[in-house]
Amino acid sequence: MSSPVFVYGTLMRGRSNHRFLREARFLGPALVHGAGMYAVTPHYPGMVREPGKAVRGEVYEVDDPTLAALDRLEGAGDLYRRELFPAVLEETGETVPAWVYLWLGPVPPGSEVPLERQPWNPARARAHRPSLQPTGRWPRPDTPAWRLLHHPTRPARRLTGTGAHPADPLRVLHLLSQQPGKTGSGIYLEALVRQGARAGIAQRVVVGIPAGAPSPMLNPLEEAQVFTVRFGTPPADFPVPGMSDVMPYESTRFSEFTPAMLDAYLQAFQDTLTEAVKDFNPHVIHSHHLWLVTALARVMFPETPLVCTCHGTDLRQLELVPALAPFVVPACSGVDRVLALHSGQVERIAALYALPFERIVLVGAGYRNDVFRPPASCSRPRDREVLNIVYAGKLSRAKGLPWLIEAVNRLDPPGGLKVRLLVAGSGGGEEVAAIQQKAPGHGDRIIFLGALPQEELAEVFRNADLFVLPSFYEGLPLVVLESIACGCRMVVTDLPGMDTWLPRELDRTGVVERVPLPRLLGPDEPEPADLPRFTAELAAAIDRQLRRCLQGESPRSERVSGLLEAMTWEGVFGRVHEVYRQTLTEDARGTTGASP
């Protein structure tokens, strides 16, 4: 049996996936009315039902095996949904009912591809994104953007005369361009402030928050010691830009920045940084993310030692928004020390930012051992009726959550027990709704808990059997440490750098199961053709771990305990504090810094 199929992206003639249609009969170019086209990724478009609009493409007649292959390619049910639409053949005017793949994911603002720019052409679509290309009119001289663009790539400077007097408390100004406590980098900042206060360090913080939000609490700092850049009000009249494209609150993507938005963003931070430094006169500035605010701090305060923690999402943004690289890389190359979270980051940081290896220091990440601790009993009751699986993180496709839900739905629970997936976290926009739509009809098998305070999340971990992190990309996976500290076994994707937190020997002892990543089209965009195999392998790994859980033995071992002892925030801060000391007193060209 044959069926007409309307294609409008990579399956068209001359495009990357046309090989799937080599044996199909070409019926001609066509229009489908009642839908619009959007550049949903840099690599392929999406078609969304929308009255009054039209999409231009091609119609092919395909047999059942080819249609099944197209379903697998398009990730039918996950990325796209196949529906029948009337397609009008442009050469004859004939209308034929044709299968169309409708996009199920989020639609980025400003990504519409109007009919006059169709059929789909990736290069043409990219060219119509907001341009950050400097012109004779932009950026204007003496604006923050102009200063970043014209900042020379500098070698390490010799630091003299900037150190704190031994009798003075060290003064550190922390910079985070987004909300604290909401993401891995925000939790990292909270931990540094808490540990710094215990060490007697005087501290101030600059953060970005929504206009209507209360001033964040960063214990033990007082409200007046936290300087805020408020987004959603002039000059930055847009939601807080996030270092991830999916944030646990309303946010702006850096890929959506226009020249006016970049100017407003930098001006807002310049004003607040000026106020904070005038008020506090820090000995050291500690910024988070090798990105715009760090570059701005380097340009504004060239004589103040600048330390920056790379959280990984900055490296990802450099790939996703290369147009911002000229505003980021030259000034960030002058950072005095970069703190890496794992060994896999070091070479990438050195290559992307032209930084010598001796200025990149491996300090790692930590967890709160006063909150995340094992249950009182090391063994699980054998008469239980439910096996609990936990996911904690943002509700997004990049975290692999849709395929985790599918994998859990495929499980045939061992021992006749029930399996329950507890999803802790939040997200924003249509992507969350699309993920939650995969769960209805499963009763109490899949439960969305929302964002949880750390104390409540720790309790969820202590009552869980298995933690699963199916991400395609991770910057700072603190939940890996937190869940294993609470006694969970785990299944994780085999991400670069994960060995820093989970040594391979944990695989041999059954504490950890790793699932191979699918091929990636971008930093965190999976190849649709690989997703069925990925889901099957994820389900199989979960099943093996659940069967180990039924044996009743705790995964906690001497090796796990030793690993966790080195990963407490006290240990991490000790290494960070040593970097502060060396940055203040030594030649940045002649020392390798601290190491864990």
N, C-alpha and C positions, 0 to 999 in steps of 0.2 A: 504493500500500500504506500502511496506517495502523498505528500502534503506540501503546500506552499509555505515558505518561511520568508519573512521580511527581515533583512539584516541591515544594520546602519552604522557599524563600527569596524572592528578589526576583522570581521568575516567578509567584508566587501573585497572586490577585486583589487589586487595590488597591496592589500593590507596583511598584517602579520599572521592572521589565522585563516586566511582564505583557503589554505590547503585542505581544511575540513569539507570544503564544498567543491573540490576538483571534479568529483564524479556526479555532481548535481546538475540539473538542467536549469540554465539561466533564463528566466522569464522576462527580465528587463528592469530598468530603473523604475522606481515607484514612489508614491507619496502615501503616508498614513496620516489621516486627520484625527484630531482629538487627543494629541499627545505632543509633548515638547522634548527637545534634546538638551542634555546638560553634560558639561565636561566634568563628570563626577570624580575622575582621577586624571593624572597626567597621561595615562596610557590608553584609556578607552572611555567612551561616553555611556550615558544611561538615558533611557527613554522613560518618561513619566506621564501618566494619564493627565491631560490638561486640555479642557475644552477651548476651542478657538485657535489652537496651534497645530502645526504639522511637522512631520519628520520625513526627510528625503533619504532613500536608501535603495536597496535592490531586493528583488524577489527571486527565490530559487525553489525548484521542486525537488524535495529530498525523500529518500526512503526511510523506513522506520529505524534501521540501524544508525543512519546518519543523524536522524532527529535525536536519538538517544545519546549519540556522541556530542551533539550540540548542547543537550541538557547538562551533560557532565562538564563541558567546557565552561558554560555560563554559570555553573554553580546553582542550577535551578532549585528554588526554594530557599537559598541562602542569599545569593547576590541578586538574582533575577527571578521573576515569575513569568511563565509562558502563558500567554492569552491570545485569543483570536481577535483580529482587527480586520476591517475591510481595507485592502491595499489597492490603490488606483495605479495601474500601469501607465506610465507617462507617455509611452509611444502609441498605445492603442486606445487609451481611455477606459479599458476594461477594468472592472472591479472584481477582485478575487479575495476570498477569505484566507488570511495568512496568519500563521503563528508569529507572534512578536514577543520578544523578551523585555519585560518591564523592570526597571531598576527598583530594588527594595531598600537600598541604603540611603544615607543622608545626601542632600543636595547642597553643595557649598554655595553660599551667597555669591551672586555675580557670575555664576558658571554657565548661564544659558547660552546655547549655540543657536542663534536665530536662523530661520530658514534660508536667508540670503547667504549665510556662511556654511551651508550644507551642500553636498554630503560631508561627512566627518573627515577632517584632516587634522591629525595630531599637531603638526607644526603650526597650522593656521590657528588652531584653538589656543595653543600656548601663547601665540603672538598677541591674542586679544585679552590676555590677562592684564590686570593693572600694572603699568610699567613703572619700574623704579630705576630706569636708565637715566643717569644724569644728563641734563641738557644745558643749554646756555642760560636758561631761566631757573633751573632747579638743580641742586639746592642753592639757595641764596648764600653769599659769603657771610661768614661769621655766625651762621646757624649751627646747632649741634650736628646736623647731618653733614654740612659742609666740612666741619672740623674732623669728623670721623673719616670722611672720604679722602681727605688730604693729609691724614696722619701717616707719617712714614713708618714702614716696618722697621722696628728697632732691635738691635741686639740687647742683651741683658745689660742693665746699668749697674754701676758700682754704688752700693748703698752706704752712704757715709753721713753721719750727723743726724740721722732720723730716729735713732733708737730712744726708747724710754729710759729715763733715769731709774736706776735700781730702786730708789725710794718711792717712785711713783707707781700707782697701779697701771697696768697696761690698759690702754683704751682701744677697743676694737669696734669699728662700724660695720655691721652686716648689711648686705644688699640682696634683696630677692624681688624680682620684678612681678611676682604674682602672689596669691594669697598664701600665708603660712598655714601649716597644719593640714592642708587639703591633699597634698601630693607627697611623693617621696622626698623631693627637695625641701618642701615646707616642713616636713617632720625632721629632716636633717638639721634645718635651721633651728627649730625649737630645741633639739637636743644640744646643739652647740651653745646656745644661749644659757640653757640650764647648767651645763657643765662648766661653762666659762664663769658663771656667777659663783659656783662652788670653788673655783680656783682664784677668786678675788679679782677677776678682770672686770673693768668698767665697760659697759656695752651700750650701744644704741643700734637701732634697726630701721632700715628703709624698706617698705613693702608696697606692692600694688594691690588695691582692693576696690570693690564696687562702691559707687558713690553713696549708696544708702546703707552700707554695712557699718556696724559698730567698729571702733578701733580694735584691732585684734589683741588678744591677751597673750603675751609671751612671758610667762612666769620665769623669773621674778621681776621683770621690768615693769615699770609704771607706764601708764598711758602716755605721758609726756615724753617718754623715752623711745617711743615708736613713731616714726615719721611715715606718713602715708601719702601715696600718690593715688588719687581717687579717679577711677574710670567711670565713664557715663556722664561726665560733667566737663565743660570746657576747661582746658583746651583738648583733653583726651575724651571726646564725646562718643565713646564706643566701649563695649565690654572689655574686661581685663584680657589682654593677649596672653595666651597660654603656651608654655613650652611644648606641650603635646597638642595635637590637633583635636583630641577629645579630652575635655577637662571635666571634673566633677561639679562644675558650675558653668553658668553662661560665660562664654569667652569668645574672643576674636582669634582667628588664625593669622599668623604672620604672613601666610601666602595671600591673604586678602588685603594686605597693606597697600595703600596708595601713597604717593609722595606727601600728601597733606596729613595722612594718618601717621606716617613715620616722623614728620616734623613735630606733630602734636605729642606723640609718645616721648620723643627725646626731650622736648622742651619741658614737659611735665616732670620728668625725672631730673633734668638739669636743675630746675627750680628747687625741688625737694632736696637734692644732694647738696646744693649750695647752702641751704638753710641748715641741714644736719651737720655738715662739716664746720660751718661757722660756729655753731652752738657747741660742738663736741671736741673739735680738733683731734681727730683720732691718730694714734700711732700707726695703726694698720687698718686697711679696708679689706674686708673679706666678702667677696661677691660670689654669687651662685649662678652658674651657667656661663660658658664662654660665648656670650651673645651680646646684644646691644647695650645693656646697662653696664656690663663689665667694660666694654670698649669705651663707653662714655666716661666712666670713672677714671680710666687710664688717661684719657685726653684732658679731663678737668683737673686732675690732681697728679701731675707727673712726678712729683717729689715724694708722694706718700706711698709707702710700700703697699702693693696690691697683691692679694692672694685670691685665687678663684677655685672653687670646687666645680669640676666637670661632672654633670649628672647624666651624661649620655644623650639626653633629649636635645642638647645644644648641637651635638654632632649630627643628629637626625635632621634638625632644622636647617643646618648648613647644606644638606642634600636636598631637602624639600624646597628651600627658598634660596637658590644660589644668587638671586638678584641682590640679596642683602649681604652677601659675603664681602663686597668692597667696603661696607660700613662696619664690619665686624672684625675681619681678620687682621688688618694692619695694626689697629690699636691693641687687640688681644695678644698679638705677638710680643707686646711689651709688658705683659703680666709678669710679676716677679716670681711667683710660684703657682703652678697648677696642681691641684690635688685630684688624683685619679682614684676612682672607686674600685677598679680591678685592673689586673695586668693587661687585659685585652684592650683597654682604652689607650694605653701609653703610646703605642706606635701611631695610632690614628690621630691623637692630639698633636704629636710632634709633626706629622705630615701635613695636617690640615691648617695648622696655625703657625707653621715655620718656627716652632719652639725647640730649643735644644733639649735633649733628654735629661740633662742635669737639672733642669728647672721643672721637671714633672715628678711629683712625689706620690708614691702609692700609700694612701692612708686607709682605704677601705671604707666600709659603712658599718653601722651598728644597730642594735635593737635595745629596747628598755627591758633589762632583765628583772626589774622590780615589778613589771606588768606582765610580760610574757614569760611564763614559767610553767613547768609541767603540772598535770593534775596531782592531787594528793595520792591517788592510787595509780600505780604504774601499769596495772592490768585493766582491760576492759571486761565488763560483765559478759559471761558467755550466754546468758539467757535473754539478751537484748533482741529486739524485733527489727530495728532499723540501723543501717549503716549510713553514717553522715559524711557527705563529701562537701568540702567548702571551697569556694572561689572568693577571693578578696581582691578588689581592684576596680578600675574604671569599667563601666558598662560600654564596651566598644568592640568593634570587629578586630581592631589591631591587637587586642588582648586574647583573641581566639574564642571569646565567650559563645558566639552562636554555634560553633562546632563542638564545644564542650556540652552545651545543652543537648545537641543532637546525639553525641556519644553517650550521655547518661540515659537518654531515652531508648538507646539500643541495648542497654545492659540487661542481661539475664542474671539477676542477683544470685550470688552463691548462697547455699544453705537455706533457700526458700525465704530469705529475709527481704525486707523492703530496702530500697535505696533512696536517699533524699539528698538533693543538691541545694545547699544554702548559698545564696549569692549576696555577698556583702559589698556594697559600693554604690556609686551613683555615676551619672553622666549627664549629657545635655543633648537636646535636639531630637531629631527624628530617629537617630541611630538607636537611642534607648528604646523608643517605642517599637522599632523593628525587632530588637532583641527580645523584648518582653512578649511580643506576639508569638514567638516560637514556643512559649511556655504554657499558654492556656490549654485547658483540657487535661492537664496532668495532675490535678488535685494538689495534694501536699507533697508531690514528688520534687517540684522545683519551687523554691520559696525565695523571693527577693526581700532582703532584710533592710535595704537602704544603706546609707553611710552610717558607720558605727563609731562611737568613741573607742579609743584604744583599749580601755578596760573591758568594754563589752565585746570587742572583737577577740580579745584574749580568751574570754570565757567561751565564745563560740569555738575557737580553736581547741580548747581543752576538752570539749565535748564531741569533737569530731574524730573521725577515723583517718581521713585522707584529705590532704590539701592538693588542689590542682591549679597550675598556672600554665595555660596553653598559649602564652603570648608569642607573637611574631617578632616583637622587639621589646626590650626592657632597658631602661636607664638605670634605675635604682630599685631593685626588687626586694625591699625591706621585708615584705610579707614572707619571703622564703625563710629568713632567719626567725621571724616571729612565730611562724607556724611550727617549725621544727623544734623551737624552744618549748612549745606547748605540748609536744609529744606526738605530732602528726607524722605519718608517712606522707610521701608526696609523689606526684607525677608532674613533670615540667617539660617544656620543649627544650631541645638541646641548643640553647642560645649561646652565642659567643660571650666569654667572660663569666659564665655561670659557675665555672669550676672554682672561682675565687670564694664563692659562698658555699658551694656543694662539691667537695672533692670527689673524684671518681670512685674512691673506695666505698663511699656510701651507696653506690649502685650495687656493688658486690654483696653488701650486707642486707640488701632489700629495703633500705630506708628510702631510696630514691629510684624512680623509673624515669628515663628520659625518652622523649618521643622526637623522632627526626622532624625538622622543619620542612614544610613544603617549599618549593621554589618561590622566591619573592620577586615581584615585578618592581618594587620600590622598597624603601626601608621597612615597611610593615604591611605591604599589600601582597597577599598570597596569590599564586598562580591558580586560577579556578580549576584547571584540570587536575591539580594535585590534591584538592580538598577531600574528595571521597576517600582516598587512601589515608590521608592525614586523620580524618575522623575515625576510620576503622582502627588505625594504630593507637589513637588516643583511647578509644573504648577498650581495646585489648589491654593496654597498660593499666588502666583503671581497674579492670577486672582482676588482673594479677595482684595488684596491691590490696584490693578488698579481700581477696582470699588469704593474703598474709595477715590482714587485720583479724580475721576470724580465728587465727591461731592463738590470739590473746596476749601476745608478747608485745612489750613496749619497744618502739624503735630507738628509744634513747640508749646510747652506748657511751663508752669512754671516749670514743672518737668524736661523737656528736658533742659531748660535753666539752671536750678540748677545743673543738671548733668554735663553740659558742663563747667560751671564755675570752677568746681573742677578738670577738666581734661585739663586745659591749660598747656602749657609748663612752664609758670611762676610758676604755682602751683607745678608741678612735680619737677622742679629744686629746689624749696625751700626745698622740702623734701630730695632731693639728697644732697644739700649743708649741711643740718643738719647732714646727715650721715657722710660726710667728717669731720665735726667738731668733732662729737662723736668718730669717728675712730681714730682721731689724739690725743684725750685727755683722753679717758676713757678705762677702762679694758674691752676688748672685751668679757669676760665671764660674765660680770655683768650688762649688759644693754640690753634693748630690742630695742633700736634704735628708729628712727623716724617712724611715721605712718601718713598716709594721713588724 
